[in-house]
């Protein structure tokens, strides 16, 4: 069996991170099995669906590296079209076939009649079910007569009187009892098919073998199982992945922070980091790895590593994952990204060797690409450091003014833009051997004089990146 999976977003807004996680799982399973990843656009909500949202969602998927094998822009003639709005005739044809087999029927009930059924059920303490006359085959001819006169009926599916059991790859055995749902509409009176019907017809005709989606669809599944059965279709394997929740254990929403991929893109998260983090929300690596690339996961991804428990969305963990991916990136790629940021004029002017050394040093401190310009300004270019209490203590030691005087004298002799690591080592040796400063007063005194901080990156990497004019200004500032 060739695996065929699908991601089927509704283009009614930006791509939600929950949707991105679903797309990721489908993509990974397709790649892991040598299958096909299908993108299908569920745009039956004609009022809210917009072409610009479809484009934005596809752009976000491409940014994440989740490239589909088939879709609106990559049609396979056997399965096209891939937008539900372009498949209305297909749905109507299959709905009519169900009517012809008495598995569905025309319904002319008014909204008032349907409301009265709901009120009666509520008064009797039971779930509402359809009790209109049109379910009786005796009224089929009357329905045909009204249709001949131009009236437009809904088409209602005749729900079988039996229970259904779903063997879900994540949730295990799920049983839907008899009479859980009554007869339900599959085509509205305006001719528009409803979600559950479109979804099943599409999965059937597109030969989808596995449906990986959020557990919020679990309640829909009983209706879909009924429709698969009525169509004579093979039921795909289902995997309903856990919901994303916030720290308050409520379903993830805007109150928990940004929820769209687009917003995280604008906040400079790396696409590989987002895929890495989203993958961990409900799925675990066989060796318990936390940091990985999509390609690493393809080799080990399967449907038996999902957790049935809700996944806690932790923004701090996401930031940490992003920082770990920055550490993993090659310096050349980081440099290209940094140079696209504003306020990097100084960085862009430096030599390739300087940029490489700078990125190698600073990437261990950065959570985001936007941190690099800030780190350069703070650690390399800041010549007016804040006099903190720990720094005041170092400056109060007897040996520190001597070190400041020596550094001021030495930097005054330098004619190049930067000093070398060898020159820095020479200064350290002079302070240690000639001036007799050792231990903590040596290392912290020299650090304070050169950086204006009591702690920070290793001096042998940081100081050769710092312009001599900045070193001079720092010493002068500290000597005031």
C-alpha positions in Angstrom: 0.0 0.0 0.0 1.3 3.4 -1.0 0.8 5.9 1.9 -1.2 9.0 1.0 -1.7 11.6 3.7 -3.3 15.1 3.5 -3.2 18.4 5.3 -6.5 20.2 4.7 -6.5 23.8 6.1 -9.4 26.2 5.8 -8.2 29.6 4.3 -10.1 31.7 6.8 -7.1 33.2 8.6 -3.3 32.8 9.1 -1.9 29.3 9.6 -2.3 28.4 13.3 0.6 26.6 15.0 -1.7 23.7 15.7 -2.3 23.4 12.0 1.4 23.7 11.3 2.0 20.8 13.7 -0.6 18.7 12.0 1.0 19.5 8.6 4.4 18.6 10.0 3.2 15.2 11.2 1.6 14.4 7.9 4.7 15.6 6.0 7.0 13.5 8.2 4.9 10.3 7.9 4.8 10.7 4.1 8.6 11.1 3.9 9.2 8.3 6.4 7.1 5.8 4.4 7.9 7.0 0.9 4.4 8.2 0.5 2.6 11.3 -0.8 1.8 14.5 1.1 -1.3 16.1 -0.3 -2.4 19.7 0.3 -6.2 20.1 0.1 -7.9 23.5 0.6 -11.2 23.2 2.5 -12.8 26.4 1.5 -16.5 25.5 1.7 -17.0 28.4 4.1 -17.5 30.8 1.2 -18.0 33.9 3.4 -14.8 33.6 5.4 -12.5 31.8 3.0 -10.2 34.2 1.1 -7.6 33.6 -1.6 -5.0 35.7 0.2 -5.2 33.5 3.3 -4.7 30.4 1.1 -1.5 32.0 -0.3 -0.3 33.1 3.1 -0.8 29.6 4.6 1.0 28.0 1.7 3.8 30.5 2.1 4.1 29.6 5.8 4.2 25.9 4.9 7.0 26.6 2.4 8.9 28.6 5.0 8.7 25.7 7.3 10.0 23.4 4.6 6.8 21.4 4.5 6.5 21.1 0.7 3.5 19.2 -0.6 3.7 16.6 -3.4 0.2 17.4 -4.7 -2.0 20.4 -4.3 -3.7 23.3 -6.1 -0.4 24.3 -7.6 0.8 20.7 -8.2 -2.2 18.8 -9.5 -2.4 15.2 -10.2 -5.1 14.8 -12.9 -6.4 11.7 -11.2 -7.3 13.5 -8.0 -7.7 17.2 -9.0 -9.1 19.7 -8.2 -7.8 20.3 -4.7 -10.0 23.1 -3.6 -13.3 22.0 -2.2 -15.0 25.1 -3.8 -14.1 23.6 -7.2 -15.5 20.1 -6.3 -19.2 21.0 -5.7 -20.5 18.9 -8.6 -18.5 15.9 -7.3 -20.2 16.2 -3.9 -23.6 16.7 -5.3 -23.2 13.6 -7.5 -22.3 11.4 -4.6 -25.0 12.9 -2.4 -27.5 12.1 -5.1 -26.2 8.5 -5.3 -26.9 8.1 -1.6 -30.4 9.5 -2.0 -31.0 7.0 -4.8 -29.9 4.1 -2.5 -32.2 5.5 0.3 -29.1 6.1 2.4 -30.0 9.8 2.4 -33.1 11.8 1.7 -34.5 15.2 0.7 -35.5 17.4 3.6 -37.7 20.5 3.4 -38.0 21.2 7.2 -37.9 24.9 8.0 -35.7 26.4 10.6 -38.7 26.8 12.8 -39.5 23.1 12.6 -35.9 22.2 13.4 -35.9 24.6 16.4 -39.1 23.0 17.7 -37.5 19.5 17.6 -34.5 20.9 19.6 -36.8 22.4 22.2 -38.8 19.3 22.6 -35.7 17.2 23.0 -34.4 19.6 25.6 -37.7 19.5 27.5 -37.5 15.7 27.6 -33.9 15.7 28.7 -32.4 14.1 25.7 -30.1 14.9 22.8 -31.8 16.5 19.8 -32.4 14.2 16.8 -34.1 14.8 13.6 -37.8 13.8 13.7 -39.1 15.4 10.5 -41.5 13.6 8.3 -39.1 13.6 5.4 -37.1 10.7 6.8 -40.1 8.5 6.0 -39.6 7.0 2.5 -43.4 7.5 2.0 -42.7 11.2 1.5 -40.0 10.8 -1.1 -42.4 11.4 -4.0 -43.8 14.6 -2.4 -40.2 15.8 -2.1 -39.6 15.1 -5.8 -42.7 17.0 -6.7 -41.6 20.0 -4.8 -38.2 19.8 -6.4 -39.9 19.7 -9.8 -41.6 23.0 -8.9 -38.2 24.6 -8.2 -38.0 24.3 -4.4 -34.5 23.6 -3.0 -34.2 20.9 -0.3 -31.4 20.0 2.0 -30.1 16.4 1.7 -29.9 14.6 5.1 -27.9 11.5 5.7 -29.8 8.5 7.2 -27.7 7.6 10.3 -27.5 3.8 10.8 -28.9 2.5 14.1 -25.7 0.8 15.3 -22.5 1.6 17.2 -19.1 2.2 15.6 -15.6 1.5 16.9 -12.5 3.3 15.7 -9.1 1.9 16.3 -7.2 5.1 16.6 -3.4 5.1 16.4 -3.2 7.6 19.3 -6.3 7.3 21.3 -6.7 3.5 21.0 -10.1 1.9 20.7 -12.9 4.6 20.6 -16.5 3.4 20.6 -19.4 5.6 19.4 -22.7 4.2 20.8 -25.8 3.7 18.8 -28.0 6.8 18.5 -25.1 9.1 19.4 -26.0 11.2 16.4 -29.3 11.5 14.5 -29.8 12.0 10.8 -27.6 14.9 9.7 -27.4 17.3 6.7 -24.7 16.6 4.1 -25.9 19.2 1.5 -27.6 22.4 2.5 -30.7 23.7 0.7 -28.4 26.3 -1.1 -26.6 23.4 -2.7 -23.4 23.8 -0.5 -22.1 20.5 0.9 -21.1 20.4 4.6 -17.6 19.7 6.0 -18.1 16.1 7.1 -19.4 15.0 3.8 -16.8 16.9 1.7 -14.0 15.5 3.9 -15.0 11.9 3.4 -15.7 12.2 -0.3 -12.3 13.8 -0.8 -10.4 11.3 1.3 -12.2 8.5 -0.6 -11.6 9.8 -4.1 -8.0 11.0 -3.3 -7.2 7.6 -1.9 -6.0 8.9 1.4 -4.7 6.0 3.5 -3.9 7.8 6.8 -5.7 10.7 8.5 -3.4 12.5 11.0 -5.2 15.4 12.6 -6.1 17.0 15.9 -8.2 15.3 18.5 -10.8 18.1 18.3 -12.0 16.2 15.1 -12.7 13.0 17.1 -16.3 13.8 17.6 -16.7 14.3 13.8 -15.4 10.9 13.1 -18.5 8.9 13.9 -20.4 10.8 11.1 -17.5 10.3 8.8 -17.3 6.5 9.5 -21.0 6.3 8.6 -20.4 8.1 5.3 -17.3 6.0 4.4 -19.5 2.9 4.9 -22.4 4.3 2.8 -20.0 5.1 0.0 -18.4 1.7 0.1 -15.1 3.3 0.7 -12.1 1.8 2.5 -11.7 3.6 5.9 -8.3 5.1 6.3 -6.2 4.7 9.4 -6.8 7.5 11.9 -4.4 9.2 14.3 -6.0 12.0 16.4 -3.1 13.8 18.0 -3.4 15.6 21.3 -4.5 19.2 21.7 -2.1 22.0 22.5 -2.8 23.6 25.8 -1.4 26.6 27.7 -0.1 26.7 31.3 -3.6 27.1 32.5 -4.4 23.7 30.9 -6.9 25.4 28.5 -6.9 25.0 24.8 -4.2 27.1 23.2 -5.5 30.6 22.2 -4.3 34.1 21.7 -4.3 34.7 25.5 -1.3 32.4 25.7 0.7 34.4 23.2 1.2 34.3 19.5 -0.6 31.5 17.8 0.1 31.9 14.1 3.1 30.8 12.2 3.2 34.2 10.6 3.8 36.0 13.9 6.6 33.7 14.8 8.2 34.4 11.4 8.0 38.1 12.2 9.6 37.5 15.6 12.6 35.8 13.8 12.2 32.2 15.0 14.0 29.8 12.7 11.8 27.4 10.6 13.8 24.3 11.6 13.5 25.3 15.3 9.7 25.7 14.9 9.4 22.3 13.3 11.6 20.8 16.0 9.6 22.2 18.8 6.2 21.5 17.3 7.2 17.9 16.7 7.9 17.4 20.4 4.4 18.6 21.3 2.8 15.2 21.4 5.5 13.0 19.9 8.8 11.8 21.4 12.1 10.8 19.7 13.0 7.1 20.2 16.3 8.2 21.9 14.7 11.1 23.7 16.5 13.7 21.7 15.3 17.2 22.0 17.2 18.9 19.2 16.9 17.6 15.6 16.3 18.6 12.0 13.3 17.4 9.9 15.6 15.1 7.9 16.9 13.5 11.1 13.3 12.7 12.1 12.2 11.2 8.8 14.5 8.2 9.5 12.8 7.4 12.9 9.3 8.9 12.6 6.3 6.6 13.2 2.8 6.7 14.5 3.6 4.7 17.6 5.5 7.5 19.4 2.5 9.8 20.0 1.2 10.6 23.5 -2.5 10.6 24.1 -2.1 13.4 26.8 -2.5 17.1 25.9 0.7 18.8 25.0 1.8 21.8 27.1 2.9 24.7 24.9 5.9 26.3 26.6 7.2 29.5 25.0 10.4 29.4 27.0 11.2 25.9 25.8 10.5 27.1 22.3 13.0 29.9 22.7 15.6 27.5 24.0 15.1 25.2 21.0 15.6 28.2 18.7 18.8 29.1 20.5 20.1 25.5 20.1 19.4 25.6 16.4 21.3 28.9 16.1 24.3 27.1 17.8 24.0 24.3 15.2 23.9 26.6 12.2 27.0 27.0 10.1 28.6 30.5 10.4 28.2 31.4 6.8 24.5 30.9 6.9 24.3 32.9 10.2 26.3 35.8 8.7 23.9 36.0 5.7 20.9 36.3 8.1 22.6 38.8 10.4 23.5 41.1 7.5 19.8 41.3 6.6 19.0 42.8 10.0 19.0 46.6 10.6 21.8 48.3 12.6 24.5 45.9 11.3 26.5 48.4 9.4 29.6 47.9 11.5 29.3 44.1 11.2 28.9 44.2 7.4 32.1 46.3 7.0 34.3 43.8 8.7 36.5 41.2 7.1 35.2 37.6 6.5 37.6 36.4 9.2 36.3 38.9 11.8 32.7 38.0 11.0 33.3 34.3 11.3 35.1 34.7 14.7 32.3 37.1 15.9 29.5 34.7 15.0 31.4 31.7 16.5 31.7 33.6 19.7 28.2 35.2 20.0 26.0 32.4 18.8 26.2 30.7 22.1 24.5 33.8 23.7 21.8 34.3 21.1 18.2 33.1 21.2 17.3 34.9 17.9 19.1 36.3 14.9 18.0 39.7 16.1 20.1 39.2 19.2 23.3 39.4 17.2 23.3 43.2 16.5 22.4 43.8 20.2 25.2 41.5 21.3 27.7 43.3 19.0 26.6 46.7 20.4 26.7 45.6 24.0 29.8 43.4 24.1 32.0 44.8 21.3 31.0 48.4 20.6 29.8 49.7 23.9 32.4 52.2 25.2 30.3 53.7 28.0 29.6 50.7 30.2 27.3 50.9 33.2 29.1 51.0 36.5 27.4 48.2 38.3 28.0 47.2 42.0 30.2 44.2 41.1 32.2 46.4 38.8 32.6 49.1 41.5 34.0 46.4 43.8 36.6 45.4 41.2 37.6 49.0 40.6 38.0 49.5 44.3 40.8 46.9 44.5 44.3 48.4 44.9 45.6 46.6 41.8 42.8 47.6 39.4 43.9 51.3 38.9 47.4 50.1 38.0 45.9 47.7 35.4 43.8 50.6 34.0 46.8 52.8 33.7 48.8 50.0 32.0 46.0 49.2 29.5 45.6 53.0 28.8 49.3 53.2 28.0 49.3 50.1 25.8 46.2 50.9 23.8 47.7 54.4 23.2 50.6 52.7 21.3 48.4 50.6 19.0 48.0 52.0 15.5 45.9 49.1 14.0 42.1 48.9 14.3 42.2 45.7 16.4 44.8 44.0 18.6 45.7 40.3 18.2 45.3 37.5 20.7 49.1 37.4 21.0 49.1 41.1 22.0 46.4 40.5 24.6 48.4 37.5 26.0 51.5 39.9 26.2 49.5 42.4 28.2 48.2 39.6 30.6 51.8 38.3 31.0 53.0 41.8 31.9 50.3 42.4 34.5 51.0 39.0 36.0 54.8 38.9 35.9 56.0 42.5 35.9 53.2 44.0 38.0 52.8 41.0 40.2 49.0 40.7 40.0 47.7 37.2 40.3 44.5 35.2 40.6 41.2 37.0 40.8 42.6 40.5 40.8 44.5 39.6 37.6 41.7 38.1 35.6 38.8 40.3 36.8 40.9 43.4 36.8 42.0 43.0 33.2 38.4 42.0 32.2 37.0 45.1 33.9 39.6 47.4 32.2 39.0 45.9 28.8 35.3 45.3 28.8 33.7 47.4 31.5 32.0 44.2 32.8 32.7 41.8 35.7 31.8 38.8 33.6 31.3 37.8 29.9 32.9 35.9 27.0 36.4 34.6 27.1 38.7 37.6 26.6 41.0 35.9 24.1 38.0 35.6 21.7 36.2 38.9 22.6 39.0 41.5 22.7 40.5 40.8 19.2 37.0 41.6 17.9 36.8 44.9 19.7 38.1 48.1 18.0 41.0 49.6 19.8 39.2 53.0 19.8 36.5 51.3 21.9 39.1 49.9 24.3 40.6 53.4 24.7 37.2 54.9 25.4 36.3 52.3 28.0 39.5 52.8 29.9 39.0 56.5 29.9 35.4 56.1 31.1 36.5 53.8 34.0 39.3 56.2 35.0 36.9 59.1 35.5 
